[in-house]
Amino acid sequence: MTQARRVVVVDDDPTARMRLIDLVAAERDFQLVGTCQDGVEAIARLRLGDVDLVFLDVDMPRKTGLEVIAEMGDEMPPVVFVTGFMEYAVRAFEACAIDFLLKPYDDVRFHAALEKLREHLGLRDANNGTDPRIVELQQHLAAQGPKRDFPRRVLVRQGNVFEPVVLGDVEWISADGNYSVFHVGMKITIVAKSLAKLSDDVLDPDVFVRVHKSAVVNVQKIEQLKPNDHGDLTICLRSKLTVDCSRRYRDSLMRRIEATA
């Protein structure tokens, strides 16, 4: 009997991580040997050298999935990317990943990814363990240089479909627990990702600036700032909407506006 392939699951979302754990556990030819909740943990686990493949989340704190691959170098096992945003490093997916799972995915999509994995691992074994996709991905990352590339759009689930939202059109974003709300004029779009997560992984800090513990604003959409009592500001947007800026974030907002002008 062929030895089971050893799998590590890396995802900072506990629910998504547990779903992958359950799906992998149901497969006889795959053996779960580790789970990690961020990129730093993933690197430490993968460096033990006993992993055949990784289900790897892209947008994670401390280190992204792509940063994990860059740091692991030639030691990186084959990868299936897991992401909630199609636009995040999509060129690397298309060129270099065995497959990727776009959250939320169903069992059929997961098993389709497994079939690609089985085929790829068989070819890799026949090629003495060399994985040209990982080599290509590392070359792709090296060519990007140190500047981080932020997505211009994100896909947001609306019922049974995904709709693209152009981040440059978003005027401000408010927090709603583990969700965020995109505001474009009077239109709102709810995103299944916390504001902290968006700020860490998706939003360009040169464009979106925190103005309150539960709000960030697109500085390119600001028309006026009106001082209030106690050092607060009212931000007047081009759409005539207003957003409060607390005193704590006033100076950093004004510096960013001056740097953008």
C-alpha positions in Angstrom: 0.0 0.0 0.0 1.3 3.5 -1.0 2.3 5.6 2.0 -0.1 8.4 2.8 0.9 11.9 1.7 1.7 14.1 4.7 -0.3 17.3 4.9 0.0 20.6 6.8 -3.0 23.0 6.9 -2.2 26.7 7.4 -5.1 29.2 7.9 -5.6 31.9 10.5 -9.4 31.5 10.5 -10.3 28.7 13.0 -13.5 27.8 11.2 -11.8 27.5 7.8 -8.8 25.6 9.3 -11.1 23.1 11.0 -13.0 22.5 7.8 -9.8 21.7 5.9 -8.7 19.4 8.8 -12.0 17.4 8.5 -11.8 17.2 4.7 -8.2 16.0 4.7 -8.9 13.5 7.5 -11.6 11.8 5.4 -9.0 10.9 2.7 -7.2 7.6 3.1 -4.2 8.6 1.0 -3.6 11.9 2.9 -2.4 12.2 6.5 -2.7 15.4 8.5 0.6 16.0 10.3 0.3 19.6 11.4 -1.8 22.7 11.6 -0.7 26.4 11.8 -2.6 29.6 12.3 -0.1 32.0 10.7 2.9 32.2 8.4 5.5 32.2 11.2 4.1 29.0 12.6 4.0 27.5 9.1 7.7 28.2 8.4 8.7 26.6 11.7 6.6 23.5 11.0 7.6 23.1 7.4 11.3 23.3 8.3 11.0 20.0 10.0 11.2 18.5 6.5 8.5 15.8 6.8 5.7 17.5 4.8 4.5 16.4 1.3 2.0 19.2 0.6 0.5 22.3 2.2 -3.0 23.9 2.1 -1.8 27.5 2.5 -3.9 30.5 3.3 -2.7 33.7 1.5 -3.8 36.6 3.6 -2.5 35.9 7.2 -1.0 38.0 10.0 2.8 38.2 10.6 3.6 36.5 7.2 1.5 36.0 4.2 1.4 32.7 2.3 3.5 34.1 -0.4 6.1 35.3 2.2 6.2 31.7 3.6 7.1 30.4 0.1 9.7 33.0 -0.4 11.4 32.3 2.9 11.2 28.5 2.6 13.0 28.6 -0.8 13.9 25.1 -2.2 12.5 23.5 1.0 8.9 24.5 0.1 6.5 21.5 -0.5 3.8 21.7 -3.2 1.0 24.1 -2.4 -2.7 24.5 -2.8 -3.5 28.1 -2.0 -6.6 29.0 0.1 -8.0 32.6 -0.1 -11.1 34.7 0.3 -10.0 37.2 -2.4 -9.6 36.1 -6.0 -7.5 39.2 -6.9 -4.9 38.5 -4.2 -1.8 37.3 -6.1 -4.0 35.8 -8.8 -1.2 35.8 -11.4 0.9 33.6 -9.1 -2.0 31.2 -8.7 -2.5 30.9 -12.4 1.2 30.5 -13.2 2.5 28.5 -10.3 0.0 26.9 -7.9 -1.2 23.3 -8.2 -4.6 24.7 -7.5 -6.4 27.2 -5.3 -9.6 27.1 -3.2 -11.7 30.3 -3.1 -13.5 30.6 0.1 -16.2 29.5 0.6 -15.8 26.3 -1.4 -17.8 23.1 -1.4 -16.8 19.5 -1.1 -16.9 19.0 -4.9 -14.4 21.8 -5.4 -12.1 20.4 -2.6 -12.1 17.0 -4.2 -11.3 18.5 -7.6 -8.2 20.1 -6.0 -7.3 16.7 -4.5 -7.3 15.1 -7.9 -4.9 17.7 -9.2 -2.7 17.1 -6.2 -2.6 13.4 -6.8 -1.7 13.9 -10.4 1.0 16.5 -9.6 2.6 14.5 -6.8 2.8 11.4 -9.1 4.6 13.5 -11.7 6.8 15.0 -9.0 7.8 11.6 -7.7 8.7 10.5 -11.3 10.9 13.7 -11.6 13.0 12.8 -8.5 11.1 15.3 -6.2 11.7 18.4 -8.3 8.7 20.8 -8.3 9.0 23.2 -11.2 5.9 25.1 -10.0 7.5 26.1 -6.8 10.7 27.2 -8.6 8.6 29.3 -11.0 6.7 30.9 -8.1 9.9 31.8 -6.3 11.2 33.4 -9.4 7.9 35.3 -9.7 8.1 36.6 -6.1 11.8 37.6 -6.5 10.9 39.6 -9.6 8.3 41.6 -7.6 10.9 43.2 -5.5 10.4 44.4 -1.9 7.4 46.7 -2.6 4.2 45.1 -1.6 1.5 44.8 -4.3 -1.9 45.6 -3.0 -5.0 44.3 -4.9 -7.0 46.8 -6.8 -10.2 44.9 -6.5 -11.8 42.3 -4.3 -14.5 39.8 -5.0 -17.4 39.9 -2.5 -20.0 37.2 -2.3 -23.5 38.3 -3.0 -25.8 35.3 -2.6 -24.7 32.7 -5.1 -22.3 34.9 -7.1 -19.2 36.9 -6.5 -19.1 40.6 -7.5 -15.9 42.7 -7.9 -15.5 45.8 -5.8 -12.9 48.4 -7.0 -11.1 49.5 -3.9 -10.4 52.9 -5.3 -14.1 53.6 -5.5 -14.6 52.8 -1.8 -14.9 56.1 0.2 -14.7 54.6 3.7 -14.9 51.3 5.5 -16.6 50.7 8.9 -16.2 47.8 11.3 -19.1 45.5 12.2 -17.7 42.8 14.4 -16.0 40.2 12.3 -17.3 41.9 9.2 -16.6 45.1 7.4 -18.8 47.5 5.5 -17.7 49.2 2.3 -19.3 52.6 1.7 -19.6 54.0 -1.9 -21.9 57.0 -1.7 -25.1 55.6 -0.2 -24.4 52.1 -1.3 -23.0 49.6 1.2 -21.4 46.2 0.7 -20.8 43.8 3.5 -17.5 41.9 3.4 -16.9 38.7 5.4 -13.5 39.9 6.8 -12.7 42.1 9.8 -11.5 45.6 9.4 -8.2 44.7 11.2 -7.7 41.8 8.7 -8.4 44.1 5.7 -6.0 46.7 7.0 -3.3 44.1 7.5 -3.6 42.2 4.3 -5.6 44.0 1.6 -5.8 47.8 2.0 -2.9 50.0 0.8 -1.9 52.1 3.8 -1.0 55.0 1.5 -4.7 55.2 0.4 -6.7 53.9 3.4 -6.0 55.6 6.7 -7.5 54.8 10.1 -9.5 57.6 11.5 -11.3 55.8 14.3 -10.9 52.4 16.0 -13.8 51.2 13.8 -13.2 53.2 10.6 -10.8 53.8 7.8 -11.1 56.4 5.1 -9.9 56.7 1.5 -7.8 59.9 1.6 -8.4 60.4 -2.1 -12.1 60.9 -1.5 -11.7 63.6 1.2 -13.0 67.1 0.3 -12.7 68.9 3.7 -11.8 68.5 7.3 -13.8 70.4 9.9 -12.3 70.7 13.5 -14.7 70.0 16.3 -14.5 70.4 20.1 -11.9 68.4 22.0 -9.6 68.1 18.9 -11.8 65.8 16.9 -12.5 66.2 13.2 -15.4 65.8 10.9 -14.2 64.4 7.5 -16.4 65.6 4.6 -16.2 63.3 1.6 -16.8 64.2 -2.0 -20.1 62.4 -1.9 -21.1 64.7 0.9 -21.0 61.9 3.4 -19.2 62.6 6.7 -17.1 60.5 8.9 -15.8 61.3 12.4 -12.0 61.3 13.0 -11.0 60.9 16.7 -8.3 63.0 18.2 -6.0 60.0 18.4 -5.8 59.7 14.6 -6.0 63.3 13.7 -2.3 64.0 13.1 -1.6 60.8 11.2 -4.6 61.6 8.9 -3.4 65.1 8.2 0.2 63.9 7.5 -1.1 61.4 5.0 -3.3 64.0 3.2 -0.3 66.3 2.9 1.9 63.5 1.6 -0.8 62.5 -1.0 -1.4 66.0 -2.3 
